């Protein structure tokens, strides 16, 4: 019985998200061009979208910004596209994303389970030296507040 309890506790820990005070997990993901990108100790903001509508809103917001906007804000944008059928991803989503002037890190598998999420919201991780300072859930319409606008 004890091994079963230990296994359940481990599973809950693995899928509980990354709380404040913990290191942000080592995250290396391909962008829309297939180039490996990673969240580094110098990054201060990590935006994670788990839904198409949220991703669309983030992309609409970023399209109106300079190409260096994410870089100058020490930010990364991650989109979990794992629920999307592979054919749709390859034929439609990736070609559209390649027109964006900024990198979008893509989750193709269960890696998104390591992060906290709320329906209809953007997960916003604030980091200092690679450690999570806070986790917030922001409505896409309030994205400008994340960047102090």
N, C-alpha and C positions, 0 to 999 in steps of 0.2 A: 504494500500500500504506500509506503514512504517513497519509492521511486516514482510512482504515479503522481503523487503530490508534488514532488520536485519537478517533474516534467511539466505539469500544469503551471507551476509558478514561473518556470523558465519561459514557457510560451506566452504567458501574460506579460512578462517583462519585455520580451522581444517585440510584442505587438502593441505595447502601451504608448508608443510614441517616444519622442526625445524630450524629456522635461528640462526646464531651466536648471542650470548648474551642471549639466552633463555636456560632454564633448559632442559636437555635431558629428554624426557618423561619417566615416570616410566615404565620400560620394564621388564616384567617377562615372559619368554617363555620356553617351554620344549626343551631339547636337544634331540639328536637322541636316547637316552636311556629312554626318558620320564621324566627325572629329571628336575625340575623347576630350571632355571638359571635366573639371573637378571643382568642388567647393574647397576653397583654401582658407588658411588661417587669417588672411587679409580680408576676406569677405565679411560684410557686416549685416547684410540682409539676404535671406533666401526666401523667394516666393515660390509656393508650390500649389499648382492647380490640379484638381482631381476630376474636373468636369469640363465638358466642351464649352458650355456657356460661360463659365468663369475664365477659361483660357481665352476665349474670344474677346471678352471684356478687357483682359490684361493686354492682349495684342493690340486692341483698338487704342488703349491708353499709350502703349509704348510706340506705336506707329507715329504718334504726334510729337515724339521726343527726338532729340539728336541721337545719332547712332551710338554715341559713347555714353548715353544716359546710364545704363546699368553699370558700366565700368566706373564712371565717375562717382557713382553712389555705392561702389563696392558691393554690388548686388548680383545675384544669379536668379534666373527664372527657370523653374523646372515644371514640366507638364507631364502628368501621368497619362499616357495614351494606351496603356495596357488593355483597356476594354475594347479599343477600336480594332475591328477586323483588319488583318494584315493587308489584304487587298486594297481596302480603303486607305490605309496608311500610306502604302507605296504609290498608289495611283493618284490620290487627291491631296491628302494632308501634307505629306513631305514636300511635294512640289510647291504648294502654297507657302509653306513655312520657309522655304529657301528664298523667298522674296523679302522676308523680314530683314531688317538691317541690324539685327542683334541675335546672339545665340539663344536658342531654346534647348535646354537639356531635356532629354526625353527618357521617360521610364517606360520600358517595354514589357516588364515582368512584375513580379511581386515585390520589388524593391520599395514601392510606395507604401507598403504596409508598415514600414518603420517610422512613418511620419503621422502626426495627428491631422485629422481632417474633420470638417463639419460641412454638411450639405449646403451647397450654394455659396460657400465662403472660400476665400483664398487663405491658405495657411501661410503665415508670415513668421519666420524665425529670425530673431535678431541675435547676432553673434558678436562676441568679443574674443579675439585670439582663438577662434575655433570652438569656443564654448557657448552654448545656448544661454542667452540672457533672458529671453522671453519668447513665448509662443502666443501669437494672437490670430484670431480669425476675423478677416476683414471682408466686408461686402465689396464686390468688384467696383461698385459705384464710389466707394470711399478710398480707392487705391492711392489717390494723390496724397492723402494724409500719411501714408507709410513713408513717403519721401519728403514730408514737411511742406507740402504745397497747399 
